[in-house]
């Protein structure tokens, strides 16, 4: 059960959401695409791609991202000030280091975050 849950939700301390700078977004006109790769075909996603940077947001996990996290077109993070950038990169760095140092094969990989 815990392994299955880890496949769809990062364990505590391994999610961008715990930093307070990440959000999952959807399109109210196309709610069946919420938390789905299909969200990328919505008008909401197209708007985000064109405008999110103006509001200091970026797509957290684009295709083939360096973190090795599954593509999540609904998952965006605020990167608008020094404090948010430092918090995010510190949390990501700590999580990467912890995963490299872990020899416990039962520990969730954090490959999918929500």
N, C-alpha and C positions, 0 to 999 in steps of 0.2 A: 504494500500500500504506500509506504513512504517513498519508494523508488518511483512509482507511478506519479505521485504528486510532484516529485522533483522534476519530472519531465515537462510539466506544464507551469511550474512556479518555482522560482529560485528560492533557496533556503534563506533564512534570516542572515543579513549581512552580505548577501550576494546579489541583491537587486538594486538597480538604479533608483527604484522608488523609495528605498529607505533613506536616500540622501535628501528627499523632498524636492528634487529638481527634475523629476521625470513624471510623465503623464501618458496614459493610454487614451487615444482619441478615436472617435467613430464619426460616422456620417448619419445624421438623423433621418435623411432621405433614403438611406440604404442600410438599415440596421442589421440585416443579415450578414453584412461584411465585417461587423465588429469583431476584433481580435482574430482576424483572418487575413491571409495574404491577399484575398480578393478586395480588401479595402483599397489597395493601390489603384483599382479601376474606378473609384468613386470621384465625384466632383470635389468632395471634401479633401481627399488626398491630393488631388491636382492643385487645389488652392494652397494646401500646406507646402507642397514642393515649391510653388512660386512665391509664397509670402512668409513662410515661417521665419526665415532669417531676419526679416524686417522687425520681428518681435522677439529676436534673440533665442529662437528655438532651432534645433537641428534633429534630423532623424537619427535615433540612437543606433539602430542596427540595420544599416543598408545591406543589400546583397554583398556577400563576400567580405564582410567587415573583419577587421584585424582581431577582434575579440573572439571570433569563431562562433558567435551567437547566431541562431537562426534568424533569417530576415523577418523583421517585424515592422511593417509599414505603419502600424498604429501607434508605435512607441516613440515618443519624442522627448527631448530633454532641453531644459532651459540652460543656456550658456552665456547669458547676458552680462555677467559681471565677474570680477576676479574671484570673489568668494565662491560662487557657484562652480566655476571652472576648477578651482583648487579642491573643493569638496568632492566633485565627481571624479577627478583624476586620482585623488588620494584613495577613495573608496575602490575604484577599479584596480588600482595598483595593489592595494592590500588584498583584494580578492584574487587577483592573478597570482600573487606570491603565495597565498594560502593554498590555492589549488596545486601549484607546482610542488609545494612542500608536503602535501598530503600523500601518505602511502595507503590510506584507508580506501579500498576499492568500493566500499559501500557508500561513501560520501557522494552526494549529488554533484554533478559536474557543473550545474548552472548554465547549461547550454541553451536553455530557453528561459527568458525572463518575462514576467508580467507584473 
